[in-house]
Amino acid sequence: MNEVVALALARLRVRPGRVLLSAGGIAVVSAMLGAAVTVAVSLAGGFDRAATRAGLADVIARFDGAPGALVAERARSLPNVRSHALRYTAYGVDLRAPEHHVYDARAEGIRPGPRGYAIVAGRDLDGAGDEALVERGLALAWKLRPGSTIVVGGFVTLRVVGVAVQPDTVAFPLVGRPRIFVPYAVARVLAGAPAGAANELLLWTRDPALLDVTLAQAREASYGLRDLQFLTRSGIRIEIGQAAGIVIALLVAFSLVALAAAGAILAASSASEVQRRLHAIGVMRAIGASPGAIVRGHAVEAALVALPSAVLGVAAGWLAVRGPLDDLLVAVNELGPGPGLALWLVATVALVVAVVAVAAAVPAARAARRRPVDALRGADVSGMPRRAPLPAGPGGLGVRLTLARPGRSATAVAVLAVSAACALLILSIATLLSRLDSEPQAIGRAYQISVAAPPAELPRVRRLPGVVAATTRYDTFASDSFDLGESFELVAFGADHAGYEAPPVAEGRRLQGRHEAEVGLGLAQALDLHPGSLLAVQLENGRETRFRVVGIVRALAQQGRIAYVDASGLLAAEPGLQPTLAVKTAAGSAASVRDELERAGLVAESSGGVAGDAVQGWAARNSGFVSALVALLRAVAVLDGLVCLYALVQVLALTASERRQAIAVLRALGAGRAQITTLFAASALLLAVVSLPVAVVAERLLLGPTAAGLATSYVTLSLAAEARSIVLVALALAVASVVAAAIVGRQAFRSPVTHGLAADG
């Protein structure tokens, strides 16, 4: 084994330039892997980590102010309750800090008992009346830290002693109202509430599986409490999922795809290195080296190069996405994996080393089993017919040199195709996110404008030029009567809803009767519903109504937790529900119709995609959230581009090394740097042209569907690359080809002509 290691070290010393090229490629791909692992591990399970560390309550009940003693007595009488805590929250609080001022802050008054939040900086409240905690998003946006001073209510000065995370909603400024935690007495004074009053109850259960029983008893014991609302952990997860669930799921899915792609790139690159050494393997076999020794030598050599390169690359990938990823986690009130991420990164380094070593050993084993004379001949060199329809000049020679190595060229095409497919996937995700916000068709909506107006305005709206059809649209939120932790949206139209919102039917049929419902796949999975099941609905007004499920639809709105019902059935249970008007316009008429509606004094807005239902509802108030997403995608895209550039430089550098005599002859006959660069550019462009259609097919048939399936199993998402994205990637490949040719051409032209002419091949 010592001899194998010594031989590997000797080979590394002989060709330092090639070693650095291989190490650079492994580092770049490892950076892509490090970034993908960091994103996937950090975003997956972020809510659960935050909820566990904060000790988030299983149930949060909010109501109008009531005597705290009465609320506590009723809480103690509930079954399955392990502990409880009372708070008084003051709303619409004037909050000031240096260079910042808002009028609608939320101050939660903390009493002794369980907290339900996690301290991430500083310390907790200790009972002093002049202390405060600020939520993490507010601390970041306003640059507050322990020791800062804030003024609440215009007259109470408080000292910030800590930064807290309570993951019951997304953070400021993604949600428009900042939140602070203050002593109970301060919140009560700010709200002008009587002593001992409470308007929030936190419950921790002994057995979360019996939460529905506890909630049912809590509703029965809630007589006398006004405007009572229950929020459960599962409900909170849904709410936060509406803020960023689709986006986070897409990023995690992309990271998983990138992991597989990076592994394929590493394997292909390592195999290419062994192809270059076929002649050396033939010499070793000719002088008596055993196949086993050759395989071990190549595996050890590859591992020695891969280890430092992987460490450097994984660390660089982690650094590249760390900043925007932290911002994204802060925005959605979630916590990263902390020190646990280091174990994943170490495992990634080990995986890279293993993949590189195996990828080098396998082709080395195949080559070592050949006859020495076959290996000495190169084995992968193919001749080109003299009359092949190829261009003349340096460009034609570059094409011939590439086609003369079909095995190596195929490997390079594979690397480029995988990298380009990942780039197409990034662009497809970005396009989808844009459409979710701006295009109604992205979520199956066939109407373009939503009007805040009563049904009496329908005739006037229908008469406007450009209006094709209009009807009423009712929506309200409700809970399942059998599992009060699951909230969802009920939607009804005055006309057939399929003409206005028609998510594709996954199972069953469209609704036809007053007591029938179509439910989204997300809701069906959460409540185990299927055609023929009973959907028992607890409405916001306290009434219950029931619908028979007749169809399951692939709806994107509300993460698929939505049910379409007949308007008459919904209004019978909630007669005071006010509608909006859904307006369908002729092609290209939406803007003019919106202007006409505004001149008529009606408030009109785009029906949007998932604006208000998902990311953009909050992101419209804070461009930082979108910026964090863009920064993440940009960081991964840059790493992916470097992989493409490396693959091209690698194959061109190997060609320049092997064909240095031919290049020297061209230079001796008068070829300048431009001609040599043209030779390499033609070679690289050929690889790029061949890899592009492979990348498009791979993205549309494999990567896109895989990412969509991993991101949202409850909805049909299309991540197929569009023509504009394909053109952008094609241009990027062309630029990378020219840059790689310039790099290798410059290096080849700097070498003395006599050295190339004297080379022995």
VOGU-3710 file (C-alpha; in Angstrom, 3 decimals, decimal comma):
1> mnevvalala> 0,000/0,000/0,000  2,911/2,357/0,704  4,131/1,827/-2,853  0,693/2,711/-4,191  0,612/5,946/-2,182  4,188/6,800/-3,226  3,331/6,270/-6,897  0,228/8,419/-6,554  2,221/11,232/-4,932  4,859/10,986/-7,651
11> rlrvrpgrvl> 2,231/11,360/-10,384  0,836/14,404/-8,597  4,269/16,039/-8,513  4,967/15,376/-12,190  1,887/17,192/-13,518  1,073/20,056/-11,094  -0,869/21,954/-13,742  -3,238/19,075/-14,398  -3,579/18,451/-10,664  -4,616/22,055/-10,112
21> lsaggiavvs> -7,118/21,810/-12,975  -8,685/18,680/-11,484  -8,638/20,158/-7,996  -10,317/23,327/-9,253  -13,094/21,365/-10,890  -13,713/19,274/-7,789  -13,738/22,452/-5,679  -16,324/24,106/-7,940  -18,620/21,089/-7,967  -18,140/20,665/-4,211
31> amlgaavtva> -19,169/24,304/-3,757  -22,382/23,543/-5,629  -22,895/20,513/-3,383  -22,126/22,501/-0,231  -24,637/25,167/-1,236  -27,309/22,573/-2,059  -26,821/20,692/1,222  -26,886/23,926/3,210  -30,130/25,062/1,592  -31,855/21,689/1,868
41> vslaggfdra> -30,874/20,983/5,491  -31,554/24,545/6,660  -34,981/24,936/5,086  -36,283/21,420/5,691  -37,751/21,235/9,176  -37,143/24,905/9,985  -40,593/25,377/11,548  -40,334/22,245/13,668  -36,904/23,296/14,959  -38,192/26,736/15,890
51> atragladvi> -41,367/25,362/17,496  -39,407/22,799/19,522  -36,813/25,266/20,757  -39,471/27,857/21,599  -41,717/25,335/23,300  -44,539/26,672/21,129  -47,967/26,114/22,636  -50,146/23,400/21,135  -53,090/25,825/21,161  -53,192/29,630/21,193
61> arfdgapgal> -56,635/31,056/21,980  -57,262/34,755/21,368  -60,402/36,617/22,501  -61,660/39,973/23,693  -60,455/40,949/27,153  -61,808/38,827/30,015  -60,913/38,295/33,695  -57,714/36,244/33,796  -58,824/34,264/36,851  -61,952/33,065/35,035
71> vaerarslpn> -59,971/32,056/31,938  -57,364/30,240/34,045  -60,054/28,327/35,935  -61,634/27,125/32,709  -58,221/26,193/31,300  -57,459/24,031/34,338  -60,760/22,213/33,897  -59,950/21,099/30,358  -58,847/17,497/29,752  -55,369/16,681/28,441
81> vrshalryta> -53,923/20,087/29,431  -50,383/19,909/30,842  -49,870/23,620/31,475  -51,189/26,997/30,420  -50,161/30,663/30,322  -52,132/33,914/30,148  -51,158/37,073/28,298  -52,612/40,434/27,508  -51,722/41,750/24,040  -52,028/45,442/23,258
91> ygvdlrapeh> -52,684/46,208/19,592  -52,116/49,411/17,644  -49,242/50,465/19,876  -47,086/53,458/18,982  -43,498/52,112/18,765  -40,398/54,258/18,311  -36,716/53,510/17,972  -33,838/55,563/16,583  -34,754/56,424/12,946  -37,881/54,222/13,026
101> hvydaraegi> -41,514/54,754/14,001  -44,731/52,752/13,530  -48,232/53,214/14,912  -49,579/49,659/14,801  -47,129/47,522/16,776  -48,238/44,608/18,875  -47,070/44,407/22,504  -47,595/41,036/24,197  -47,751/41,244/27,970  -45,928/38,296/29,549
111> rpgprgyaiv> -46,984/36,840/32,897  -45,172/34,197/34,958  -45,340/30,705/33,494  -44,341/28,985/30,265  -43,186/31,391/27,579  -43,694/29,818/24,150  -40,829/31,729/22,563  -37,082/31,164/22,211  -34,386/33,671/23,148  -31,808/33,883/20,346
121> agrdldgagd> -29,838/36,859/21,686  -29,533/38,426/25,117  -31,765/37,154/27,940  -35,417/36,753/28,892  -37,535/39,204/30,895  -36,835/38,961/34,617  -39,809/40,866/36,020  -38,431/44,405/35,829  -40,946/46,895/34,480  -38,604/48,674/32,060
131> ealverglal> -37,511/45,704/29,944  -38,625/44,391/26,587  -37,923/41,659/24,079  -38,120/42,292/20,337  -38,826/39,708/17,704  -35,878/38,722/15,529  -37,245/40,213/12,302  -37,812/43,575/13,995  -34,339/43,486/15,542  -32,770/42,879/12,129
141> awklrpgsti> -34,872/45,466/10,270  -34,407/48,218/12,873  -30,886/47,209/13,945  -31,943/46,638/17,559  -29,885/44,569/19,991  -29,692/43,957/23,732  -29,011/47,359/25,284  -31,015/49,344/22,700  -33,832/51,622/23,819  -37,395/51,736/22,465
151> vvggfvtlrv> -40,371/53,945/23,353  -43,883/52,458/23,402  -47,166/54,296/23,641  -45,338/57,571/23,261  -44,410/57,728/26,941  -42,949/54,400/28,161  -39,209/53,932/27,640  -38,028/50,313/27,653  -34,612/48,742/27,426  -34,209/45,819/25,010
161> vgvavqpdtv> -32,748/42,874/26,918  -33,186/40,122/24,354  -34,282/38,987/20,894  -37,016/36,342/20,711  -38,518/33,997/18,141  -42,107/32,822/18,510  -42,961/30,932/15,312  -46,725/31,495/15,358  -46,507/33,732/12,275  -43,923/35,118/9,876
171> afplvgrpri> -41,690/37,937/11,070  -41,684/41,696/10,578  -41,458/43,238/8,037  -42,769/40,272/6,029  -45,851/40,717/8,190  -46,702/44,386/8,442  -47,111/44,660/12,245  -43,958/44,482/14,427  -44,142/42,596/17,703  -42,490/43,089/21,066
181> fvpyavarvl> -42,777/41,223/24,365  -43,151/43,349/27,479  -44,077/42,805/31,144  -47,782/42,190/31,635  -48,318/45,457/33,511  -46,875/47,496/30,632  -49,146/45,877/28,022  -52,202/46,328/30,239  -51,456/50,030/30,714  -50,883/50,521/26,982
191> agapagaane> -54,293/48,992/26,236  -56,076/50,609/29,178  -57,274/47,191/30,376  -58,380/46,453/33,946  -56,094/44,651/36,368  -55,971/40,884/35,905  -57,442/40,992/32,378  -56,288/38,581/29,675  -56,999/38,254/25,966  -54,712/35,355/25,051
201> lllwtrdpal> -54,428/31,838/26,430  -51,623/29,390/25,605  -52,230/25,690/26,187  -49,740/22,818/26,249  -51,292/19,346/26,052  -50,141/16,059/27,513  -50,967/14,124/24,341  -51,060/16,187/21,117  -52,833/13,302/19,385  -55,912/14,087/21,519
211> ldvtlaqare> -55,873/17,775/20,619  -59,246/17,604/18,840  -60,890/16,428/22,091  -59,262/19,274/24,026  -60,403/21,815/21,437  -63,965/20,512/21,482  -64,058/20,854/25,283  -62,465/24,300/25,052  -65,215/25,518/22,740  -67,848/24,262/25,162
221> asyglrdlqf> -66,101/26,008/28,073  -65,720/29,289/26,167  -69,181/30,718/26,941  -68,914/34,403/27,758  -65,731/34,921/25,704  -66,237/37,117/22,636  -64,455/36,809/19,263  -62,765/33,581/20,307  -60,219/32,214/17,832  -58,159/29,067/18,199
231> ltrsgiriei> -54,800/28,596/16,508  -53,053/25,219/16,726  -49,537/24,141/15,843  -50,798/22,481/12,687  -52,790/25,591/11,836  -49,709/27,758/12,398  -47,683/25,499/10,123  -50,337/25,998/7,454  -50,316/29,785/7,899  -46,541/29,991/7,588
241> gqaagivial> -46,743/27,579/4,673  -49,063/30,062/2,955  -46,358/32,694/3,376  -43,454/30,770/1,919  -44,292/27,088/1,759  -44,229/26,737/-2,006  -41,027/28,727/-2,362  -39,189/26,874/0,384  -40,361/23,534/-0,963  -39,131/24,469/-4,433
251> lvafslvala> -35,729/25,501/-3,073  -35,404/22,271/-1,116  -36,435/20,254/-4,162  -33,941/22,096/-6,347  -31,206/21,426/-3,793  -31,936/17,705/-3,856  -31,807/17,705/-7,659  -28,551/19,679/-7,550  -27,064/17,060/-5,225  -27,724/14,307/-7,727
261> aagailaass> -26,484/16,460/-10,608  -23,264/17,352/-8,816  -22,605/13,684/-8,103  -23,001/12,900/-11,797  -20,630/15,740/-12,717  -17,974/14,517/-10,271  -18,200/10,987/-11,583  -17,972/12,093/-15,211  -15,007/14,386/-14,556  -13,075/11,719/-12,691
271> asevqrrlha> -13,722/9,203/-15,450  -12,433/11,743/-17,968  -9,158/12,026/-16,048  -8,616/8,273/-16,311  -9,343/8,366/-20,053  -6,441/10,790/-20,387  -4,115/8,291/-18,725  -4,800/5,262/-20,903  -1,308/5,457/-22,402  0,311/5,519/-18,950
281> igvmraigas> -1,833/2,585/-17,838  -0,649/0,633/-20,897  3,000/1,326/-19,976  2,432/0,145/-16,391  0,749/-3,045/-17,583  3,578/-3,649/-20,052  6,215/-3,519/-17,301  4,277/-5,921/-15,090  2,047/-3,812/-12,825  -1,014/-5,758/-11,632
291> pgaivrghav> -4,523/-4,486/-12,387  -5,216/-4,232/-8,652  -2,210/-1,982/-8,057  -3,213/0,269/-10,953  -6,773/0,610/-9,656  -5,653/1,327/-6,094  -3,122/3,872/-7,333  -5,705/5,820/-9,311  -8,217/5,696/-6,455  -5,639/6,938/-3,924
301> eaalvalpsa> -4,416/9,663/-6,249  -7,978/10,855/-6,901  -8,742/10,853/-3,162  -5,601/12,858/-2,369  -6,662/15,529/-4,846  -10,328/15,424/-3,842  -9,972/15,796/-0,065  -8,537/19,341/0,159  -10,528/20,420/-2,889  -13,791/19,153/-1,391
311> vlgvaagwla> -13,125/20,851/1,946  -12,428/24,151/0,203  -15,388/23,839/-2,166  -17,969/22,791/0,432  -16,881/25,640/2,690  -17,157/28,094/-0,210  -20,644/26,828/-1,081  -21,753/27,224/2,526  -20,429/30,778/2,625  -22,079/31,641/-0,708
321> vrgplddllv> -25,626/30,901/0,487  -25,281/31,507/4,220  -26,242/35,196/4,161  -29,387/35,075/1,994  -30,429/31,806/3,622  -30,244/33,331/7,111  -32,341/36,268/5,873  -34,943/33,867/4,498  -35,150/31,945/7,787  -35,493/35,192/9,741
331> avnelgpgpg> -38,316/36,313/7,424  -40,402/33,201/8,120  -39,538/32,989/11,852  -37,725/29,679/11,541  -34,403/28,438/12,890  -31,538/26,811/11,052  -29,938/23,505/12,035  -27,116/25,202/13,969  -24,033/23,055/14,676  -25,853/20,060/13,219
341> lalwlvatva> -25,194/21,468/9,759  -21,467/20,839/10,238  -22,088/17,080/10,341  -23,944/17,273/7,038  -21,121/19,265/5,464  -18,505/16,803/6,725  -20,593/13,978/5,275  -20,719/15,910/1,990  -16,919/16,134/1,910  -16,663/12,400/2,563
351> lvvavvavaa> -19,205/11,738/-0,193  -17,250/13,853/-2,680  -14,007/12,028/-1,904  -15,731/8,656/-2,195  -17,436/9,533/-5,496  -14,203/10,833/-7,011  -12,211/7,796/-5,849  -14,776/5,298/-7,138  -15,222/7,223/-10,385  -11,465/7,024/-10,946
361> avpaaraarr> -11,193/3,369/-9,915  -13,945/2,000/-12,161  -12,563/3,180/-15,545  -9,040/2,399/-14,344  -10,161/-1,178/-13,686  -11,657/-1,403/-17,159  -8,485/-0,026/-18,729  -6,249/-2,311/-16,656  -8,130/-5,357/-17,933  -7,357/-4,450/-21,549
371> rpvdalrgad> -4,378/-5,748/-23,418  -1,387/-3,441/-22,826  -1,112/-2,772/-26,581  -4,730/-1,481/-26,695  -4,132/0,891/-23,804  -0,870/2,101/-25,379  -2,752/2,986/-28,554  -5,112/5,210/-26,556  -8,138/2,980/-27,175  -10,570/5,868/-27,272
381> vsgmprrapl> -9,134/7,624/-30,335  -11,321/7,417/-33,433  -10,335/8,440/-36,927  -12,414/10,832/-39,006  -13,266/10,181/-42,656  -11,248/12,466/-44,898  -14,349/13,609/-46,765  -16,410/14,330/-43,629  -18,508/17,518/-44,150  -16,526/19,640/-41,715
391> pagpgglgvr> -15,364/23,251/-42,123  -11,795/24,020/-43,146  -9,270/26,083/-41,254  -8,631/26,246/-37,492  -12,327/25,821/-36,694  -12,598/22,604/-38,685  -9,430/21,270/-37,069  -10,896/21,982/-33,625  -14,033/20,045/-34,503  -11,934/17,114/-35,795
401> ltlarpgrsa> -9,840/17,037/-32,626  -13,002/16,867/-30,512  -14,593/14,115/-32,586  -11,357/12,122/-32,467  -11,996/11,526/-28,739  -15,616/10,311/-28,651  -15,382/8,898/-25,132  -13,947/12,065/-23,628  -16,301/14,229/-25,661  -19,297/12,235/-24,441
411> tavavlavsa> -18,156/12,756/-20,865  -17,790/16,504/-21,422  -21,223/16,651/-23,045  -22,700/14,838/-20,056  -21,168/17,334/-17,614  -22,322/20,313/-19,663  -25,801/18,858/-20,152  -26,319/18,243/-16,431  -25,056/21,726/-15,546  -27,195/23,357/-18,235
421> acallilsia> -30,229/21,361/-17,110  -29,731/22,678/-13,559  -29,512/26,213/-14,931  -32,754/25,681/-16,839  -34,376/24,417/-13,639  -33,265/27,555/-11,768  -34,780/29,767/-14,471  -37,985/27,700/-14,477  -38,368/28,119/-10,715  -37,813/31,873/-11,004
431> tllsrldsep> -40,386/32,082/-13,810  -42,910/30,088/-11,800  -42,506/32,325/-8,742  -43,112/35,371/-10,912  -46,227/33,868/-12,425  -47,635/32,750/-9,105  -47,810/36,414/-8,192  -48,912/38,027/-11,441  -50,770/35,532/-13,617  -54,168/34,128/-12,584
441> qaigrayqis> -53,781/31,235/-15,021  -50,890/29,946/-12,899  -53,401/28,684/-10,344  -56,250/27,793/-12,662  -58,137/31,100/-12,557  -59,956/32,078/-15,723  -60,990/35,582/-14,587  -58,651/38,540/-14,657  -60,177/41,140/-12,315  -61,585/41,050/-8,803
451> vaappaelpr> -63,942/43,899/-7,840  -64,882/44,853/-4,287  -68,559/45,598/-4,917  -71,977/44,240/-3,904  -73,956/41,890/-6,193  -76,203/44,803/-7,232  -73,331/46,163/-9,317  -73,160/43,058/-11,520  -75,402/44,384/-14,341  -73,344/47,585/-14,643
461> vrrlpgvvaa> -70,081/45,634/-14,644  -71,310/43,228/-17,306  -72,192/46,125/-19,638  -68,655/47,553/-19,651  -66,706/47,232/-22,940  -64,278/44,335/-22,828  -66,137/42,385/-20,117  -66,950/38,831/-21,231  -68,662/37,618/-18,065  -68,923/38,420/-14,372
471> ttrydtfasd> -70,339/36,745/-11,293  -70,128/36,831/-7,502  -67,349/35,076/-5,615  -67,736/34,199/-1,925  -64,876/33,015/0,250  -64,410/32,429/3,950  -62,129/30,453/6,207  -63,380/27,520/8,216  -62,207/24,542/10,260  -63,036/20,878/9,981
481> sfdlgesfel> -65,513/20,029/12,731  -63,790/16,707/13,377  -60,247/18,139/13,463  -60,348/21,792/14,496  -56,605/22,147/13,952  -57,086/22,026/10,158  -58,208/25,333/8,679  -59,044/25,824/5,014  -60,779/28,183/2,607  -64,339/27,755/1,359
491> vafgadhagy> -65,020/29,257/-2,086  -68,339/29,574/-3,926  -69,353/31,317/-7,151  -72,728/32,620/-8,237  -72,227/30,735/-11,512  -70,533/27,446/-12,351  -67,142/27,783/-10,670  -65,442/25,743/-13,406  -65,830/28,739/-15,699  -63,877/30,953/-13,269
501> eappvaegrr> -61,639/28,718/-11,154  -61,064/25,246/-12,482  -58,121/23,393/-10,935  -57,708/20,025/-12,682  -59,730/17,146/-11,239  -57,521/14,430/-9,771  -60,332/12,130/-8,690  -64,150/12,135/-8,874  -66,144/14,856/-10,656  -67,185/18,501/-10,510
511> lqgrheaevg> -69,803/19,557/-7,965  -73,395/19,804/-9,159  -75,622/20,058/-6,091  -76,138/22,403/-3,151  -74,601/20,051/-0,612  -71,627/18,879/-2,687  -67,993/19,973/-2,552  -64,763/19,710/-4,497  -61,762/19,732/-2,164  -58,132/20,487/-2,882
521> lglaqaldlh> -55,676/17,623/-2,780  -53,852/19,227/0,160  -57,041/19,261/2,223  -57,957/15,752/1,090  -54,588/14,448/2,267  -54,779/16,325/5,574  -58,287/15,049/6,422  -58,187/11,702/4,576  -61,027/12,741/2,279  -62,113/10,993/-0,907
531> pgsllavqle> -65,196/11,063/-3,131  -68,108/10,065/-0,933  -66,568/11,395/2,320  -68,369/13,906/4,533  -66,777/17,352/4,982  -68,076/18,848/8,236  -67,351/22,575/8,288  -67,122/24,844/11,346  -67,659/28,381/10,000  -66,287/31,600/11,469
541> ngretrfrvv> -69,755/32,570/12,732  -69,833/29,403/14,865  -72,330/27,501/12,703  -71,687/24,072/11,269  -72,619/22,864/7,812  -71,801/19,681/5,930  -70,975/18,831/2,343  -70,517/15,559/0,505  -67,141/15,366/-1,268  -67,618/14,544/-4,950
551> givralaqqg> -64,221/15,506/-6,357  -60,546/16,032/-5,502  -58,858/18,880/-7,409  -55,208/19,852/-7,777  -55,534/23,383/-6,429  -52,505/25,543/-5,708  -54,215/28,307/-3,716  -53,925/27,905/0,079  -51,462/25,052/-0,420  -54,330/22,919/-1,717
561> riayvdasgl> -56,349/23,385/1,505  -59,437/24,716/-0,222  -62,965/23,521/-0,921  -65,335/24,667/-3,685  -69,025/24,549/-2,745  -72,331/25,804/-4,096  -73,104/29,434/-3,224  -76,630/28,714/-1,997  -75,383/26,052/0,414  -72,699/28,353/1,822
571> laaepglqpt> -75,016/31,361/2,176  -77,614/29,255/3,959  -75,070/28,680/6,741  -73,463/32,162/6,643  -76,042/34,550/5,141  -74,072/37,701/5,982  -71,093/36,747/3,825  -70,160/39,567/1,434  -68,861/38,661/-2,035  -66,439/40,159/-4,493
581> lavktaagsa> -67,128/40,222/-8,215  -65,078/37,981/-10,508  -64,746/39,579/-13,936  -63,595/37,849/-17,124  -62,272/40,137/-19,850  -61,498/39,792/-23,526  -57,881/39,228/-24,499  -55,830/42,364/-23,917  -58,740/44,256/-22,308  -57,964/43,784/-18,615
591> asvrdelera> -56,204/47,153/-18,204  -58,930/49,151/-19,978  -61,686/47,375/-18,029  -59,878/48,114/-14,778  -59,701/51,794/-15,735  -63,432/51,839/-16,539  -64,246/50,262/-13,187  -62,161/52,812/-11,333  -63,883/55,672/-13,200  -67,187/54,145/-12,094
601> glvaessggv> -66,019/54,351/-8,498  -65,432/50,613/-8,052  -62,256/49,246/-6,501  -60,733/46,774/-8,949  -57,555/44,755/-8,762  -55,946/41,882/-10,620  -57,178/38,480/-9,547  -53,449/37,746/-9,274  -51,893/34,376/-8,857  -51,418/33,428/-5,238
611> agdavqgwaa> -50,979/37,041/-4,108  -52,216/37,103/-0,550  -52,353/33,304/-0,485  -48,656/32,593/-0,596  -45,381/34,439/-0,764  -46,263/37,712/-2,384  -49,044/38,672/-0,014  -46,400/39,592/2,510  -43,552/40,142/0,087  -45,450/43,029/-1,472
621> rnsgfvsalv> -44,712/44,882/1,761  -41,128/43,782/1,906  -38,860/43,369/-1,064  -36,230/41,847/1,228  -37,968/38,470/1,121  -37,876/38,371/-2,661  -34,296/39,641/-2,560  -33,300/36,731/-0,338  -34,816/34,265/-2,797  -33,123/35,965/-5,741
631> allravavld> -29,776/35,949/-3,918  -30,089/32,229/-3,208  -30,906/31,378/-6,802  -28,191/33,707/-8,068  -25,545/32,111/-5,828  -26,382/28,607/-7,032  -26,562/29,785/-10,650  -23,068/31,288/-10,425  -21,684/28,040/-9,041  -23,446/26,123/-11,801
641> glvclyalvq> -21,915/28,428/-14,420  -18,458/27,822/-12,980  -19,033/24,083/-13,342  -19,764/24,557/-17,057  -16,681/26,712/-17,500  -14,527/24,157/-15,677  -15,778/21,293/-17,829  -14,912/23,173/-21,003  -11,491/24,304/-19,754  -10,715/20,753/-18,649
651> vlaltaserr> -11,460/19,118/-21,987  -9,711/21,876/-23,958  -6,648/21,761/-21,720  -6,376/18,006/-22,198  -6,732/18,468/-25,958  -4,027/21,141/-25,932  -1,711/18,860/-23,974  -2,222/15,856/-26,206  -2,097/17,835/-29,465  0,722/20,190/-28,550
661> qaiavlralg> 2,781/18,985/-31,543  -0,042/19,784/-33,975  -0,547/23,190/-32,346  3,198/23,872/-32,508  3,203/23,013/-36,213  0,343/25,458/-36,833  2,212/28,182/-34,993  5,417/27,428/-36,925  3,446/27,859/-40,165  2,304/31,320/-39,056
671> agraqittlf> -0,868/30,738/-37,038  -1,420/33,509/-34,507  -3,140/33,582/-31,166  -6,512/34,294/-32,810  -6,269/31,154/-34,967  -5,300/28,978/-31,995  -8,168/30,419/-29,930  -10,545/29,786/-32,858  -9,445/26,143/-32,902  -10,340/25,699/-29,249
681> aasalllavv> -13,530/27,773/-29,550  -14,820/25,525/-32,339  -14,069/22,485/-30,214  -15,883/23,929/-27,190  -18,857/25,207/-29,196  -19,375/21,760/-30,685  -19,659/20,312/-27,188  -22,028/23,106/-26,149  -24,257/22,663/-29,197  -24,556/18,917/-28,598
691> slpvavvaer> -25,166/19,318/-24,845  -27,966/21,909/-25,112  -30,733/19,642/-26,527  -29,694/16,929/-24,076  -30,062/19,471/-21,251  -33,502/20,579/-22,453  -34,773/17,001/-22,638  -33,293/16,168/-19,220  -34,856/19,240/-17,591  -38,286/18,742/-19,104
701> lllgptaagl> -38,529/14,998/-18,628  -36,505/14,411/-15,467  -35,312/17,369/-13,383  -38,419/19,552/-13,724  -40,967/16,837/-12,880  -38,746/15,549/-10,062  -38,424/18,998/-8,454  -42,143/19,711/-8,876  -43,047/16,393/-7,288  -40,691/16,912/-4,355
711> atsyvtlsla> -41,863/20,500/-3,821  -45,620/20,109/-3,760  -47,129/16,682/-3,852  -50,602/18,186/-3,471  -50,590/20,262/-6,658  -49,551/20,054/-10,298  -46,694/22,450/-10,995  -45,038/22,841/-14,378  -41,294/23,493/-14,262  -40,663/22,816/-17,947
721> aearsivlva> -38,079/25,214/-19,378  -39,482/27,809/-21,761  -37,977/29,112/-24,991  -36,630/32,272/-23,347  -34,828/30,252/-20,685  -33,363/27,926/-23,311  -32,048/30,899/-25,303  -30,444/32,373/-22,159  -28,714/29,097/-21,317  -27,569/28,704/-24,942
731> lalavasvva> -26,011/32,166/-24,819  -24,367/31,347/-21,492  -22,873/28,156/-22,950  -21,580/30,102/-25,938  -19,958/32,697/-23,686  -18,442/29,953/-21,510  -17,068/28,281/-24,658  -15,396/31,481/-25,825  -13,982/32,238/-22,360  -12,629/28,689/-21,984
741> aaivgrqafr> -11,089/28,866/-25,450  -9,452/32,192/-24,611  -8,006/30,794/-21,368  -6,603/27,628/-22,952  -5,527/29,394/-26,148  -3,586/31,982/-24,179  -1,835/29,248/-22,199  -1,025/27,239/-25,345  0,303/30,289/-27,177  2,613/31,168/-24,285
751> spvthglaad> 4,409/27,816/-24,588  7,527/27,977/-26,834  7,015/26,457/-30,274  10,195/24,402/-29,917  8,839/22,661/-26,826  5,775/21,536/-28,712  7,736/20,362/-31,735  10,095/18,399/-29,509  7,264/16,709/-27,586  7,015/12,998/-27,892
761> g> 3,247/13,004/-27,670
//
